[in-house]
Amino acid sequence: MAYEYYNVDKDYKKITLLKRKCPRCNSFMADHYDRYACGKCGYTAFKTQEEKTKGKSKTKKAAKKK
Ligand SMILES: [Zn+2]
């Protein structure tokens, strides 16, 4: 899980893309495996199927080293 953060760390442009801002209070939302959640006001935005699959295949690739 942690390595995902390393990946985005390399490219700050990606961070802005991955990090969602809460439409209610405009603070950064926590990135969960299937959703983004705001810790301040409790707003939750569910990820699209595409977003979920993307993360999954990435993890699979890294774990499955031939
Ligand atoms: Zn919020």
PDB file of the backbone (N, CA, C, O) and the ligand in Angstrom, with CONECT records:
HET     ZN  A 101       1
ATOM      1  N   MET A   1       0.825  -1.208   0.000  1.00  0.00           N
ATOM      2  CA  MET A   1       0.000   0.000   0.000  1.00  0.00           C
ATOM      3  C   MET A   1       0.862   1.261   0.000  1.00  0.00           C
ATOM      4  O   MET A   1       0.562   2.227  -0.702  1.00  0.00           O
ATOM      5  N   ALA A   2       1.903   1.244   0.770  1.00  0.00           N
ATOM      6  CA  ALA A   2       2.720   2.442   0.928  1.00  0.00           C
ATOM      7  C   ALA A   2       3.388   2.837  -0.381  1.00  0.00           C
ATOM      8  O   ALA A   2       3.600   4.018  -0.654  1.00  0.00           O
ATOM      9  N   TYR A   3       3.713   1.842  -1.175  1.00  0.00           N
ATOM     10  CA  TYR A   3       4.450   2.152  -2.400  1.00  0.00           C
ATOM     11  C   TYR A   3       3.638   3.016  -3.352  1.00  0.00           C
ATOM     12  O   TYR A   3       4.195   3.735  -4.181  1.00  0.00           O
ATOM     13  N   GLU A   4       2.330   2.942  -3.227  1.00  0.00           N
ATOM     14  CA  GLU A   4       1.471   3.766  -4.065  1.00  0.00           C
ATOM     15  C   GLU A   4       1.761   5.238  -3.827  1.00  0.00           C
ATOM     16  O   GLU A   4       1.713   6.061  -4.741  1.00  0.00           O
ATOM     17  N   TYR A   5       2.059   5.540  -2.587  1.00  0.00           N
ATOM     18  CA  TYR A   5       2.348   6.932  -2.256  1.00  0.00           C
ATOM     19  C   TYR A   5       3.702   7.344  -2.810  1.00  0.00           C
ATOM     20  O   TYR A   5       3.899   8.499  -3.188  1.00  0.00           O
ATOM     21  N   TYR A   6       4.619   6.413  -2.856  1.00  0.00           N
ATOM     22  CA  TYR A   6       5.917   6.708  -3.460  1.00  0.00           C
ATOM     23  C   TYR A   6       5.748   7.048  -4.929  1.00  0.00           C
ATOM     24  O   TYR A   6       6.381   7.960  -5.461  1.00  0.00           O
ATOM     25  N   ASN A   7       4.871   6.283  -5.566  1.00  0.00           N
ATOM     26  CA  ASN A   7       4.618   6.501  -6.977  1.00  0.00           C
ATOM     27  C   ASN A   7       4.130   7.921  -7.250  1.00  0.00           C
ATOM     28  O   ASN A   7       4.644   8.607  -8.133  1.00  0.00           O
ATOM     29  N   VAL A   8       3.159   8.339  -6.501  1.00  0.00           N
ATOM     30  CA  VAL A   8       2.612   9.660  -6.752  1.00  0.00           C
ATOM     31  C   VAL A   8       3.579  10.737  -6.267  1.00  0.00           C
ATOM     32  O   VAL A   8       3.558  11.869  -6.751  1.00  0.00           O
ATOM     33  N   ASP A   9       4.420  10.375  -5.312  1.00  0.00           N
ATOM     34  CA  ASP A   9       5.373  11.331  -4.787  1.00  0.00           C
ATOM     35  C   ASP A   9       6.333  11.819  -5.865  1.00  0.00           C
ATOM     36  O   ASP A   9       6.784  12.964  -5.842  1.00  0.00           O
ATOM     37  N   LYS A  10       6.634  10.945  -6.797  1.00  0.00           N
ATOM     38  CA  LYS A  10       7.581  11.300  -7.864  1.00  0.00           C
ATOM     39  C   LYS A  10       7.024  12.399  -8.759  1.00  0.00           C
ATOM     40  O   LYS A  10       7.758  13.219  -9.311  1.00  0.00           O
ATOM     41  N   ASP A  11       5.721  12.386  -8.881  1.00  0.00           N
ATOM     42  CA  ASP A  11       5.112  13.331  -9.816  1.00  0.00           C
ATOM     43  C   ASP A  11       4.026  14.130  -9.109  1.00  0.00           C
ATOM     44  O   ASP A  11       2.944  13.615  -8.826  1.00  0.00           O
ATOM     45  N   TYR A  12       4.317  15.354  -8.837  1.00  0.00           N
ATOM     46  CA  TYR A  12       3.358  16.154  -8.068  1.00  0.00           C
ATOM     47  C   TYR A  12       2.110  16.476  -8.874  1.00  0.00           C
ATOM     48  O   TYR A  12       1.059  16.796  -8.319  1.00  0.00           O
ATOM     49  N   LYS A  13       2.240  16.388 -10.171  1.00  0.00           N
ATOM     50  CA  LYS A  13       1.050  16.605 -10.998  1.00  0.00           C
ATOM     51  C   LYS A  13       0.036  15.515 -10.723  1.00  0.00           C
ATOM     52  O   LYS A  13      -1.172  15.751 -10.701  1.00  0.00           O
ATOM     53  N   LYS A  14       0.554  14.317 -10.516  1.00  0.00           N
ATOM     54  CA  LYS A  14      -0.344  13.187 -10.268  1.00  0.00           C
ATOM     55  C   LYS A  14      -1.016  13.332  -8.921  1.00  0.00           C
ATOM     56  O   LYS A  14      -2.172  12.946  -8.742  1.00  0.00           O
ATOM     57  N   ILE A  15      -0.289  13.885  -7.986  1.00  0.00           N
ATOM     58  CA  ILE A  15      -0.876  14.061  -6.655  1.00  0.00           C
ATOM     59  C   ILE A  15      -2.125  14.921  -6.744  1.00  0.00           C
ATOM     60  O   ILE A  15      -3.151  14.607  -6.140  1.00  0.00           O
ATOM     61  N   THR A  16      -2.034  15.976  -7.479  1.00  0.00           N
ATOM     62  CA  THR A  16      -3.196  16.853  -7.597  1.00  0.00           C
ATOM     63  C   THR A  16      -4.342  16.132  -8.286  1.00  0.00           C
ATOM     64  O   THR A  16      -5.510  16.418  -8.024  1.00  0.00           O
ATOM     65  N   LEU A  17      -4.008  15.201  -9.163  1.00  0.00           N
ATOM     66  CA  LEU A  17      -5.058  14.460  -9.845  1.00  0.00           C
ATOM     67  C   LEU A  17      -5.680  13.432  -8.908  1.00  0.00           C
ATOM     68  O   LEU A  17      -6.894  13.226  -8.902  1.00  0.00           O
ATOM     69  N   LEU A  18      -4.821  12.791  -8.117  1.00  0.00           N
ATOM     70  CA  LEU A  18      -5.309  11.722  -7.256  1.00  0.00           C
ATOM     71  C   LEU A  18      -6.002  12.254  -6.015  1.00  0.00           C
ATOM     72  O   LEU A  18      -7.010  11.710  -5.563  1.00  0.00           O
ATOM     73  N   LYS A  19      -5.450  13.316  -5.480  1.00  0.00           N
ATOM     74  CA  LYS A  19      -6.034  13.864  -4.259  1.00  0.00           C
ATOM     75  C   LYS A  19      -7.287  14.643  -4.596  1.00  0.00           C
ATOM     76  O   LYS A  19      -7.268  15.578  -5.396  1.00  0.00           O
ATOM     77  N   ARG A  20      -8.354  14.244  -3.981  1.00  0.00           N
ATOM     78  CA  ARG A  20      -9.616  14.907  -4.236  1.00  0.00           C
ATOM     79  C   ARG A  20      -9.870  15.948  -3.161  1.00  0.00           C
ATOM     80  O   ARG A  20      -9.518  15.766  -1.995  1.00  0.00           O
ATOM     81  N   LYS A  21     -10.468  17.005  -3.568  1.00  0.00           N
ATOM     82  CA  LYS A  21     -10.851  18.010  -2.590  1.00  0.00           C
ATOM     83  C   LYS A  21     -12.331  17.907  -2.315  1.00  0.00           C
ATOM     84  O   LYS A  21     -13.140  17.668  -3.212  1.00  0.00           O
ATOM     85  N   CYS A  22     -12.661  18.089  -1.073  1.00  0.00           N
ATOM     86  CA  CYS A  22     -14.058  17.980  -0.683  1.00  0.00           C
ATOM     87  C   CYS A  22     -14.848  19.158  -1.257  1.00  0.00           C
ATOM     88  O   CYS A  22     -14.485  20.319  -1.066  1.00  0.00           O
ATOM     89  N   PRO A  23     -15.932  18.838  -1.962  1.00  0.00           N
ATOM     90  CA  PRO A  23     -16.745  19.924  -2.540  1.00  0.00           C
ATOM     91  C   PRO A  23     -17.477  20.724  -1.479  1.00  0.00           C
ATOM     92  O   PRO A  23     -17.965  21.823  -1.742  1.00  0.00           O
ATOM     93  N   ARG A  24     -17.551  20.166  -0.280  1.00  0.00           N
ATOM     94  CA  ARG A  24     -18.276  20.868   0.787  1.00  0.00           C
ATOM     95  C   ARG A  24     -17.381  21.843   1.531  1.00  0.00           C
ATOM     96  O   ARG A  24     -17.703  23.023   1.670  1.00  0.00           O
ATOM     97  N   CYS A  25     -16.221  21.319   2.020  1.00  0.00           N
ATOM     98  CA  CYS A  25     -15.404  22.182   2.880  1.00  0.00           C
ATOM     99  C   CYS A  25     -14.032  22.448   2.252  1.00  0.00           C
ATOM    100  O   CYS A  25     -13.212  23.161   2.831  1.00  0.00           O
ATOM    101  N   ASN A  26     -13.781  21.871   1.060  1.00  0.00           N
ATOM    102  CA  ASN A  26     -12.579  22.168   0.281  1.00  0.00           C
ATOM    103  C   ASN A  26     -11.288  21.677   0.926  1.00  0.00           C
ATOM    104  O   ASN A  26     -10.211  22.173   0.597  1.00  0.00           O
ATOM    105  N   SER A  27     -11.375  20.716   1.836  1.00  0.00           N
ATOM    106  CA  SER A  27     -10.158  20.137   2.395  1.00  0.00           C
ATOM    107  C   SER A  27      -9.868  18.835   1.645  1.00  0.00           C
ATOM    108  O   SER A  27     -10.750  18.286   0.984  1.00  0.00           O
ATOM    109  N   PHE A  28      -8.630  18.346   1.750  1.00  0.00           N
ATOM    110  CA  PHE A  28      -8.272  17.131   1.032  1.00  0.00           C
ATOM    111  C   PHE A  28      -8.991  15.932   1.617  1.00  0.00           C
ATOM    112  O   PHE A  28      -9.218  15.842   2.823  1.00  0.00           O
ATOM    113  N   MET A  29      -9.343  15.016   0.733  1.00  0.00           N
ATOM    114  CA  MET A  29     -10.092  13.845   1.170  1.00  0.00           C
ATOM    115  C   MET A  29      -9.175  12.642   1.286  1.00  0.00           C
ATOM    116  O   MET A  29      -8.203  12.511   0.543  1.00  0.00           O
ATOM    117  N   ALA A  30      -9.501  11.754   2.240  1.00  0.00           N
ATOM    118  CA  ALA A  30      -8.712  10.546   2.430  1.00  0.00           C
ATOM    119  C   ALA A  30      -8.990   9.580   1.282  1.00  0.00           C
ATOM    120  O   ALA A  30     -10.131   9.422   0.849  1.00  0.00           O
ATOM    121  N   ASP A  31      -7.938   8.942   0.803  1.00  0.00           N
ATOM    122  CA  ASP A  31      -8.068   8.037  -0.335  1.00  0.00           C
ATOM    123  C   ASP A  31      -8.241   6.603   0.159  1.00  0.00           C
ATOM    124  O   ASP A  31      -7.280   5.970   0.597  1.00  0.00           O
ATOM    125  N   HIS A  32      -9.447   6.105   0.089  1.00  0.00           N
ATOM    126  CA  HIS A  32      -9.706   4.712   0.455  1.00  0.00           C
ATOM    127  C   HIS A  32      -9.739   3.868  -0.811  1.00  0.00           C
ATOM    128  O   HIS A  32      -9.769   4.392  -1.925  1.00  0.00           O
ATOM    129  N   TYR A  33      -9.732   2.560  -0.621  1.00  0.00           N
ATOM    130  CA  TYR A  33      -9.638   1.692  -1.797  1.00  0.00           C
ATOM    131  C   TYR A  33     -10.824   1.838  -2.736  1.00  0.00           C
ATOM    132  O   TYR A  33     -10.693   1.623  -3.941  1.00  0.00           O
ATOM    133  N   ASP A  34     -11.959   2.196  -2.204  1.00  0.00           N
ATOM    134  CA  ASP A  34     -13.115   2.283  -3.098  1.00  0.00           C
ATOM    135  C   ASP A  34     -13.805   3.642  -3.049  1.00  0.00           C
ATOM    136  O   ASP A  34     -14.825   3.865  -3.700  1.00  0.00           O
ATOM    137  N   ARG A  35     -13.220   4.545  -2.256  1.00  0.00           N
ATOM    138  CA  ARG A  35     -13.888   5.832  -2.136  1.00  0.00           C
ATOM    139  C   ARG A  35     -12.953   6.897  -1.567  1.00  0.00           C
ATOM    140  O   ARG A  35     -11.893   6.595  -1.019  1.00  0.00           O
ATOM    141  N   TYR A  36     -13.370   8.129  -1.713  1.00  0.00           N
ATOM    142  CA  TYR A  36     -12.674   9.236  -1.058  1.00  0.00           C
ATOM    143  C   TYR A  36     -13.569   9.736   0.065  1.00  0.00           C
ATOM    144  O   TYR A  36     -14.780   9.877  -0.104  1.00  0.00           O
ATOM    145  N   ALA A  37     -12.967   9.996   1.196  1.00  0.00           N
ATOM    146  CA  ALA A  37     -13.773  10.438   2.326  1.00  0.00           C
ATOM    147  C   ALA A  37     -13.171  11.680   2.946  1.00  0.00           C
ATOM    148  O   ALA A  37     -11.956  11.777   3.117  1.00  0.00           O
ATOM    149  N   CYS A  38     -14.025  12.623   3.280  1.00  0.00           N
ATOM    150  CA  CYS A  38     -13.569  13.830   3.942  1.00  0.00           C
ATOM    151  C   CYS A  38     -13.647  13.629   5.449  1.00  0.00           C
ATOM    152  O   CYS A  38     -14.700  13.274   5.978  1.00  0.00           O
ATOM    153  N   GLY A  39     -12.550  13.851   6.127  1.00  0.00           N
ATOM    154  CA  GLY A  39     -12.530  13.647   7.569  1.00  0.00           C
ATOM    155  C   GLY A  39     -13.134  14.818   8.321  1.00  0.00           C
ATOM    156  O   GLY A  39     -13.443  14.721   9.509  1.00  0.00           O
ATOM    157  N   LYS A  40     -13.296  15.922   7.614  1.00  0.00           N
ATOM    158  CA  LYS A  40     -13.804  17.102   8.309  1.00  0.00           C
ATOM    159  C   LYS A  40     -15.316  17.118   8.380  1.00  0.00           C
ATOM    160  O   LYS A  40     -15.896  17.309   9.449  1.00  0.00           O
ATOM    161  N   CYS A  41     -15.953  16.918   7.233  1.00  0.00           N
ATOM    162  CA  CYS A  41     -17.412  17.019   7.225  1.00  0.00           C
ATOM    163  C   CYS A  41     -18.082  15.685   6.962  1.00  0.00           C
ATOM    164  O   CYS A  41     -19.305  15.573   7.045  1.00  0.00           O
ATOM    165  N   GLY A  42     -17.277  14.658   6.641  1.00  0.00           N
ATOM    166  CA  GLY A  42     -17.865  13.332   6.463  1.00  0.00           C
ATOM    167  C   GLY A  42     -18.353  13.058   5.054  1.00  0.00           C
ATOM    168  O   GLY A  42     -18.990  12.033   4.807  1.00  0.00           O
ATOM    169  N   TYR A  43     -18.065  13.958   4.130  1.00  0.00           N
ATOM    170  CA  TYR A  43     -18.492  13.759   2.744  1.00  0.00           C
ATOM    171  C   TYR A  43     -17.756  12.568   2.137  1.00  0.00           C
ATOM    172  O   TYR A  43     -16.552  12.410   2.340  1.00  0.00           O
ATOM    173  N   THR A  44     -18.469  11.740   1.400  1.00  0.00           N
ATOM    174  CA  THR A  44     -17.851  10.567   0.778  1.00  0.00           C
ATOM    175  C   THR A  44     -18.134  10.555  -0.714  1.00  0.00           C
ATOM    176  O   THR A  44     -19.274  10.731  -1.145  1.00  0.00           O
ATOM    177  N   ALA A  45     -17.081  10.345  -1.496  1.00  0.00           N
ATOM    178  CA  ALA A  45     -17.250  10.226  -2.937  1.00  0.00           C
ATOM    179  C   ALA A  45     -16.740   8.862  -3.364  1.00  0.00           C
ATOM    180  O   ALA A  45     -15.573   8.530  -3.158  1.00  0.00           O
ATOM    181  N   PHE A  46     -17.617   8.082  -3.957  1.00  0.00           N
ATOM    182  CA  PHE A  46     -17.211   6.743  -4.361  1.00  0.00           C
ATOM    183  C   PHE A  46     -16.424   6.797  -5.660  1.00  0.00           C
ATOM    184  O   PHE A  46     -16.731   7.572  -6.566  1.00  0.00           O
ATOM    185  N   LYS A  47     -15.397   5.951  -5.727  1.00  0.00           N
ATOM    186  CA  LYS A  47     -14.567   5.914  -6.924  1.00  0.00           C
ATOM    187  C   LYS A  47     -15.334   5.237  -8.051  1.00  0.00           C
ATOM    188  O   LYS A  47     -16.225   4.419  -7.822  1.00  0.00           O
ATOM    189  N   THR A  48     -14.971   5.594  -9.244  1.00  0.00           N
ATOM    190  CA  THR A  48     -15.563   4.928 -10.403  1.00  0.00           C
ATOM    191  C   THR A  48     -14.930   3.541 -10.559  1.00  0.00           C
ATOM    192  O   THR A  48     -13.871   3.262  -9.996  1.00  0.00           O
ATOM    193  N   GLN A  49     -15.570   2.713 -11.302  1.00  0.00           N
ATOM    194  CA  GLN A  49     -15.056   1.362 -11.526  1.00  0.00           C
ATOM    195  C   GLN A  49     -13.659   1.456 -12.147  1.00  0.00           C
ATOM    196  O   GLN A  49     -12.772   0.663 -11.835  1.00  0.00           O
ATOM    197  N   GLU A  50     -13.490   2.412 -13.005  1.00  0.00           N
ATOM    198  CA  GLU A  50     -12.205   2.585 -13.697  1.00  0.00           C
ATOM    199  C   GLU A  50     -11.092   2.888 -12.695  1.00  0.00           C
ATOM    200  O   GLU A  50      -9.996   2.333 -12.778  1.00  0.00           O
ATOM    201  N   GLU A  51     -11.383   3.756 -11.773  1.00  0.00           N
ATOM    202  CA  GLU A  51     -10.386   4.132 -10.764  1.00  0.00           C
ATOM    203  C   GLU A  51      -9.996   2.939  -9.914  1.00  0.00           C
ATOM    204  O   GLU A  51      -8.830   2.747  -9.571  1.00  0.00           O
ATOM    205  N   LYS A  52     -11.015   2.135  -9.579  1.00  0.00           N
ATOM    206  CA  LYS A  52     -10.755   0.974  -8.737  1.00  0.00           C
ATOM    207  C   LYS A  52      -9.910  -0.047  -9.474  1.00  0.00           C
ATOM    208  O   LYS A  52      -8.952  -0.586  -8.919  1.00  0.00           O
ATOM    209  N   THR A  53     -10.263  -0.312 -10.720  1.00  0.00           N
ATOM    210  CA  THR A  53      -9.543  -1.306 -11.519  1.00  0.00           C
ATOM    211  C   THR A  53      -8.108  -0.863 -11.746  1.00  0.00           C
ATOM    212  O   THR A  53      -7.181  -1.673 -11.713  1.00  0.00           O
ATOM    213  N   LYS A  54      -7.941   0.404 -11.973  1.00  0.00           N
ATOM    214  CA  LYS A  54      -6.591   0.938 -12.201  1.00  0.00           C
ATOM    215  C   LYS A  54      -5.689   0.617 -11.015  1.00  0.00           C
ATOM    216  O   LYS A  54      -4.580   0.110 -11.182  1.00  0.00           O
ATOM    217  N   GLY A  55      -6.176   0.917  -9.828  1.00  0.00           N
ATOM    218  CA  GLY A  55      -5.391   0.674  -8.624  1.00  0.00           C
ATOM    219  C   GLY A  55      -5.120  -0.800  -8.430  1.00  0.00           C
ATOM    220  O   GLY A  55      -4.033  -1.192  -8.004  1.00  0.00           O
ATOM    221  N   LYS A  56      -6.107  -1.613  -8.743  1.00  0.00           N
ATOM    222  CA  LYS A  56      -5.977  -3.052  -8.557  1.00  0.00           C
ATOM    223  C   LYS A  56      -4.894  -3.617  -9.461  1.00  0.00           C
ATOM    224  O   LYS A  56      -4.004  -4.334  -9.002  1.00  0.00           O
ATOM    225  N   SER A  57      -4.968  -3.296 -10.738  1.00  0.00           N
ATOM    226  CA  SER A  57      -4.011  -3.874 -11.701  1.00  0.00           C
ATOM    227  C   SER A  57      -2.595  -3.430 -11.354  1.00  0.00           C
ATOM    228  O   SER A  57      -1.630  -4.167 -11.560  1.00  0.00           O
ATOM    229  N   LYS A  58      -2.488  -2.236 -10.834  1.00  0.00           N
ATOM    230  CA  LYS A  58      -1.173  -1.710 -10.447  1.00  0.00           C
ATOM    231  C   LYS A  58      -0.594  -2.578  -9.322  1.00  0.00           C
ATOM    232  O   LYS A  58       0.572  -2.971  -9.357  1.00  0.00           O
ATOM    233  N   THR A  59      -1.421  -2.859  -8.347  1.00  0.00           N
ATOM    234  CA  THR A  59      -0.980  -3.650  -7.200  1.00  0.00           C
ATOM    235  C   THR A  59      -0.612  -5.064  -7.659  1.00  0.00           C
ATOM    236  O   THR A  59       0.397  -5.627  -7.233  1.00  0.00           O
ATOM    237  N   LYS A  60      -1.438  -5.617  -8.524  1.00  0.00           N
ATOM    238  CA  LYS A  60      -1.194  -6.968  -9.017  1.00  0.00           C
ATOM    239  C   LYS A  60       0.153  -7.046  -9.725  1.00  0.00           C
ATOM    240  O   LYS A  60       0.950  -7.958  -9.502  1.00  0.00           O
ATOM    241  N   LYS A  61       0.374  -6.071 -10.575  1.00  0.00           N
ATOM    242  CA  LYS A  61       1.613  -6.050 -11.358  1.00  0.00           C
ATOM    243  C   LYS A  61       2.835  -6.070 -10.445  1.00  0.00           C
ATOM    244  O   LYS A  61       3.787  -6.822 -10.653  1.00  0.00           O
ATOM    245  N   ALA A  62       2.771  -5.216  -9.428  1.00  0.00           N
ATOM    246  CA  ALA A  62       3.923  -5.075  -8.531  1.00  0.00           C
ATOM    247  C   ALA A  62       4.149  -6.349  -7.717  1.00  0.00           C
ATOM    248  O   ALA A  62       5.284  -6.759  -7.477  1.00  0.00           O
ATOM    249  N   ALA A  63       3.049  -6.958  -7.303  1.00  0.00           N
ATOM    250  CA  ALA A  63       3.168  -8.137  -6.442  1.00  0.00           C
ATOM    251  C   ALA A  63       3.584  -9.366  -7.251  1.00  0.00           C
ATOM    252  O   ALA A  63       4.290 -10.250  -6.767  1.00  0.00           O
ATOM    253  N   LYS A  64       3.119  -9.386  -8.499  1.00  0.00           N
ATOM    254  CA  LYS A  64       3.390 -10.556  -9.335  1.00  0.00           C
ATOM    255  C   LYS A  64       4.655 -10.337 -10.147  1.00  0.00           C
ATOM    256  O   LYS A  64       4.602  -9.897 -11.296  1.00  0.00           O
ATOM    257  N   LYS A  65       5.759 -10.640  -9.555  1.00  0.00           N
ATOM    258  CA  LYS A  65       7.040 -10.445 -10.259  1.00  0.00           C
ATOM    259  C   LYS A  65       7.556 -11.775 -10.786  1.00  0.00           C
ATOM    260  O   LYS A  65       7.769 -12.730 -10.039  1.00  0.00           O
ATOM    261  N   LYS A  66       7.747 -11.802 -12.084  1.00  0.00           N
ATOM    262  CA  LYS A  66       8.198 -13.090 -12.651  1.00  0.00           C
ATOM    263  C   LYS A  66       9.716 -13.187 -12.624  1.00  0.00           C
ATOM    264  O   LYS A  66      10.279 -14.192 -13.057  1.00  0.00           O
TER     265      LYS A  66
HETATM  266 ZN    ZN A 101     -15.509  18.070   3.738  1.00  0.00          ZN2+
END
